[in-house]
Amino acid sequence: MRLATTVRPYDWGSVTALPELFGTEPTGQPQAELWMGAHPGAPSIAGGVPLNELIARDPVGTLGGPAVARFGPELPYLFKVLAIERPLSLQVHPTTEQAEAGYAAETARGVPLDDYARTYKDASHKPEMVCALTPFHGLCGFRPPADTADLLDRLGVPGLRPWIDALRAGSLRAVFAEMLDDASAPLRAEVERALSASGDDDLAVHGDLARACPGDRGVTAALLLHHVRLEPGQALYLGAGVPHAYLGGIGIEVMANSDNVLRCGLTSKHVDVPELMRVVDFTPAAPHRVEPESEGAGGYAYRPPAPEFALSRYEPGTHALPAGVPQIVLCVEGEVHLGDLTLTAGQSAFVPAAAPSVTLTGKGRAYRAQPG
């Protein structure tokens, strides 16, 4: 079933990247996220019907009995293409329990779902994985506090000494909270000036942030996080509570079917520092890369530790797709065929669980999302 999809025009998106990738005409506006799925915020259309409505009419036929039993009568994942021109917000996602509690509390207070200040848009967690289509980079997870202390020391800002000492003592939470506090604005301004003037290669990405987001509290807080670079085909997984911010590039993203984001900086959207502080995981950890597993004949599987989604990448060739699961196939280059259906770059299709087995062929490249 061919999908008609929605492109989200967020201000951090590129005006030209998706048109160039998919051979379409630019609109003159940022094209940030191409959504494929059944999220009620922007459901894809299949056969003239929103995909969430199609699923509601026949959950078992569209999703399959095992998926309905495990996840309920909803597509458990959301599939996207991101085209990042400017930094995304410094953010975290909640656990299921935190999302359920936050959603219930805001609903009880009568906060409308479309309210600017609404934090929880649904009651689901939002683990996610991004797979690079072009060179891609971002910030992900807290680096060891002592390493950040050494980095801050190289800035040569005298006022940073209390934070440097606190980080060497392991007080990551306290330093992060102070970096986000309005009282620290004068010190953050000194840090920005030092970052903009620094010639230190390890600080270059932070200098770029200082120039792109002047006066934003997230510029200083970002110094606490790992900088991660992905080459095409490499993937990164983000679980609940992991602070992160994507900075540039084009990538495939697949996640649980949720839009819950708690932000603390690098954004013009709603910022909720107290709630973010309650949700964020302060355990220092290396970024969680997901290595592709060969499925033979140019097929590669990415299996993150999230039951809602998995991702496959297909190089030109012939690939038999599994039956009995709800899957979305996206062509990213050239032309591919799903039985009698032809997809060109930027086009996608939903394969219901009840559909017969189908083979993907052609000289194009494609990605496929399905439950994990």
C-alpha positions in Angstrom: 0.0 0.0 0.0 1.7 3.2 -1.2 1.9 5.9 1.5 1.3 9.6 1.2 3.5 11.1 3.9 3.9 14.4 5.8 7.1 16.5 6.0 7.5 18.6 9.2 8.8 22.1 8.5 10.7 22.6 11.8 13.1 25.5 11.8 16.2 23.4 12.2 15.5 21.5 9.0 17.3 22.0 5.7 15.6 23.8 2.8 17.4 21.8 0.2 18.6 18.4 1.6 15.5 16.3 1.2 14.6 17.8 -2.3 18.2 17.0 -3.4 18.0 13.5 -1.9 14.6 12.6 -3.4 14.6 14.7 -6.6 11.7 16.9 -5.6 11.1 20.7 -5.9 12.1 22.8 -2.8 9.3 24.6 -1.1 11.4 27.5 0.1 10.7 26.3 3.7 12.8 24.0 5.9 12.0 20.3 5.4 13.1 18.7 8.7 11.4 15.4 9.2 9.6 13.1 6.8 7.1 11.0 8.9 6.0 7.5 7.9 3.6 5.7 10.3 0.4 6.0 12.2 1.1 8.6 14.9 -2.0 10.7 15.2 0.1 13.9 15.0 0.8 13.2 11.3 -0.4 9.8 10.1 0.6 8.6 6.7 -2.3 8.0 4.2 -2.8 4.6 2.6 -5.5 4.3 -0.1 -7.0 7.6 0.9 -7.3 6.6 4.6 -5.1 7.7 7.5 -3.0 4.7 8.5 -4.1 4.9 12.2 -7.7 4.7 11.0 -6.9 1.8 8.7 -5.3 -0.1 11.6 -8.2 0.7 13.9 -10.6 -0.9 11.4 -8.6 -4.2 11.3 -5.8 -4.4 14.0 -5.1 -8.1 13.5 -5.1 -7.9 9.7 -2.8 -4.9 9.5 -0.6 -5.5 12.5 -0.8 -9.3 13.1 -2.0 -11.1 16.2 1.4 -11.2 17.9 2.0 -7.4 17.5 -1.5 -6.6 18.8 -1.0 -8.9 21.8 2.3 -7.3 22.6 1.7 -3.6 21.8 -2.1 -3.2 21.5 -4.0 -2.1 18.4 -1.5 0.5 17.3 1.6 0.5 15.0 4.4 0.3 17.6 7.0 2.4 15.7 7.4 5.7 13.9 9.7 5.9 10.9 11.4 9.1 9.8 14.0 10.8 7.6 15.8 13.7 9.3 17.5 16.5 7.4 19.4 18.6 9.9 20.7 22.1 9.0 20.9 23.5 12.5 21.2 21.9 16.0 18.2 20.1 17.4 17.2 20.7 21.0 19.2 19.3 23.9 16.7 16.7 25.1 15.8 13.4 26.8 13.0 11.0 26.5 11.0 9.4 29.5 10.5 5.8 30.5 7.1 4.3 30.0 6.3 4.8 33.7 7.4 8.4 33.6 5.4 9.1 30.4 2.3 7.5 31.8 2.5 9.6 35.0 3.4 12.8 33.2 0.6 12.4 30.6 -2.0 11.6 33.3 -0.9 14.6 35.4 -1.0 17.1 32.5 -4.3 15.7 31.3 -5.8 16.0 34.8 -4.7 19.7 34.9 -6.6 20.2 31.6 -3.5 21.1 29.5 -4.5 20.7 25.9 -2.5 18.3 23.7 -1.6 21.1 21.3 -0.6 23.6 24.1 2.9 25.0 23.6 3.7 24.3 27.2 2.5 20.6 27.1 5.4 18.3 27.8 3.8 14.8 27.5 2.0 14.3 24.2 1.2 10.6 24.8 1.7 7.9 27.5 4.6 6.1 25.7 8.3 5.9 26.1 10.4 7.0 23.1 13.5 4.9 22.6 15.0 5.7 19.2 17.7 4.8 16.7 19.3 6.9 14.0 21.1 5.5 11.0 23.2 7.9 8.9 22.5 8.4 5.2 25.2 11.1 5.0 28.0 12.0 7.4 26.0 12.7 10.6 27.0 14.0 14.0 25.5 14.8 17.4 25.9 14.8 21.1 25.0 11.7 23.1 25.3 10.7 26.8 27.4 12.1 29.6 31.2 11.6 29.2 33.1 10.8 32.4 33.0 13.9 34.6 36.8 14.0 35.0 37.2 14.1 31.2 34.8 17.1 31.0 36.7 18.8 33.9 39.9 18.5 31.8 38.1 20.0 28.8 36.7 22.9 30.7 40.1 23.6 32.2 41.5 24.1 28.7 39.0 26.9 28.1 41.0 29.1 30.6 37.9 30.7 32.1 38.6 31.4 35.8 35.0 31.3 36.9 34.7 27.7 35.8 36.9 26.5 38.7 34.0 25.5 41.0 32.4 23.4 38.2 35.8 21.8 37.3 36.4 20.9 41.0 32.9 19.6 41.4 33.2 17.4 38.3 36.5 15.9 39.5 34.6 15.1 42.7 31.9 13.3 40.6 29.1 15.9 41.1 27.7 15.6 37.6 24.0 16.3 38.6 24.9 19.4 40.5 27.0 20.9 37.7 24.4 20.1 35.1 21.7 21.8 37.2 23.8 24.9 37.7 24.7 25.2 34.0 20.9 25.3 33.3 20.1 27.8 36.0 19.4 31.4 35.0 21.8 32.6 37.8 24.7 31.1 35.7 24.0 33.3 32.7 27.0 35.6 33.1 29.4 32.7 33.4 27.8 31.0 30.4 28.4 34.1 28.4 32.1 33.9 29.3 32.2 30.3 28.3 30.6 31.1 24.9 33.2 33.8 24.2 36.0 31.4 25.1 34.5 28.7 22.9 34.1 31.0 19.9 37.7 32.1 20.2 39.2 28.6 20.9 41.4 26.9 18.3 41.2 23.6 20.2 40.0 20.8 17.9 38.3 19.0 20.7 36.2 22.2 21.3 35.4 23.0 17.7 31.9 21.5 17.7 31.1 23.5 20.8 32.4 26.7 19.2 30.0 26.0 16.3 27.2 25.6 18.9 28.1 28.9 20.6 27.9 30.7 17.3 24.7 29.0 16.2 22.8 29.4 19.5 24.2 32.5 21.3 22.9 33.0 24.8 21.3 29.5 25.0 21.9 27.6 28.2 22.3 24.4 26.2 25.6 25.6 24.7 27.4 25.2 28.1 25.5 22.1 29.1 26.5 20.4 25.9 30.1 20.4 27.1 29.2 17.5 29.4 28.2 15.2 26.5 30.1 12.9 24.1 30.4 14.2 20.5 29.5 11.3 18.1 30.2 11.1 14.4 28.4 8.5 12.1 29.4 7.6 8.6 26.7 6.4 6.2 25.3 3.0 7.4 26.4 3.5 11.0 23.7 3.7 13.7 23.2 5.0 17.2 20.6 4.0 19.8 19.2 6.2 22.5 17.3 4.8 25.4 15.3 6.6 28.1 17.0 9.4 30.0 20.0 9.7 27.7 20.7 13.4 27.0 21.3 14.1 23.3 21.2 16.6 20.5 21.6 15.9 16.8 23.7 18.6 15.1 23.9 17.9 11.4 23.4 15.5 8.5 20.7 13.3 7.0 19.6 10.2 8.8 17.0 7.5 9.0 15.3 7.4 12.4 13.0 4.8 13.8 11.5 5.0 17.3 8.6 3.9 19.5 5.4 5.6 18.3 5.7 8.6 20.6 6.3 12.3 20.5 7.5 12.8 24.1 10.5 15.1 24.3 11.8 17.0 27.3 14.0 19.9 26.4 16.5 22.0 28.3 18.2 24.1 25.5 19.3 24.7 21.9 15.7 25.3 21.0 12.9 27.8 20.6 10.4 25.2 21.7 9.1 24.6 25.2 11.8 24.0 27.8 11.0 22.2 31.0 14.2 22.0 33.1 12.6 20.7 36.4 10.9 17.8 34.6 14.0 17.0 32.5 16.1 16.9 35.7 13.6 14.3 37.1 13.9 12.2 34.0 17.5 12.4 32.9 19.9 9.5 33.6 23.2 10.9 35.0 25.1 7.7 34.5 28.2 8.4 32.3 28.2 6.0 29.4 29.7 5.6 26.0 27.3 6.2 23.0 25.4 3.0 22.2 26.3 2.1 18.6 24.2 -0.5 16.8 26.3 -2.6 14.4 24.5 -3.9 11.3 24.3 -7.7 10.9 24.6 -9.1 7.4 21.6 -11.0 6.2 23.3 -12.0 2.9 23.0 -10.6 -0.6 23.3 -7.0 0.4 20.8 -7.0 3.3 21.7 -5.6 6.7 19.8 -5.8 10.0 20.0 -3.3 12.9 18.5 -4.8 16.1 18.5 -2.3 19.0 17.4 -3.3 22.5 13.8 -2.0 22.0 10.9 -4.3 21.2 8.9 -1.7 19.2 11.3 -1.5 16.3 14.1 -2.9 14.2 15.6 -1.6 10.9 16.9 -3.3 7.8 19.0 -1.8 5.0 18.9 -3.2 1.4 21.5 -2.6 -1.3 20.5 -3.3 -4.9 19.4 -6.9 -5.4 16.6 -9.3 -4.6 15.4 -9.6 -1.0 12.6 -11.7 0.4 10.8 -9.8 3.1 9.2 -11.5 6.1 5.5 -12.1 6.3 3.1 -11.7 9.2 4.5 -8.4 10.5 3.6 -4.7 9.9 6.4 -3.1 7.9 7.2 0.1 6.1 9.6 0.1 3.2 11.3 3.4 2.1 13.3 3.8 -1.1 16.1 6.3 -0.6 17.9 6.0 -3.9 17.0 4.9 -7.4 14.0 2.6 -7.8 12.8 -0.6 -6.1 9.9 -2.9 -6.6 7.6 -4.5 -4.0 5.8 -7.0 -6.2 3.9 -4.9 -8.7 4.4 -1.7 -6.7 7.3 0.6 -7.8 8.9 3.0 -5.4 11.3 5.8 -6.3 13.5 7.9 -4.0 11.4 9.3 -1.2 8.5 7.0 -1.7 7.3 4.5 0.9 4.8 1.7 1.3 3.1 -0.1 4.2 3.0 -3.9 4.0 0.2 -5.2 6.3 0.8 -8.3 8.4 -1.9 -10.2 6.4 -0.3 -9.5 3.0 1.3 -12.4 1.2 5.0 -12.8 1.2 6.6 -10.1 -0.9 10.1 -9.7 -2.6 12.0 -6.4 -2.8 13.9 -6.1 -6.1 15.5 -3.4 -8.2 18.7 -1.4 -8.5 17.8 1.1 -5.8 18.6 1.3 -2.0 15.9 0.9 0.6 15.3 0.8 4.3 12.6 -1.2 6.1 11.1 -0.8 9.6 9.2 -3.4 11.5 8.6 -4.4 15.2 11.7 -5.7 16.9 
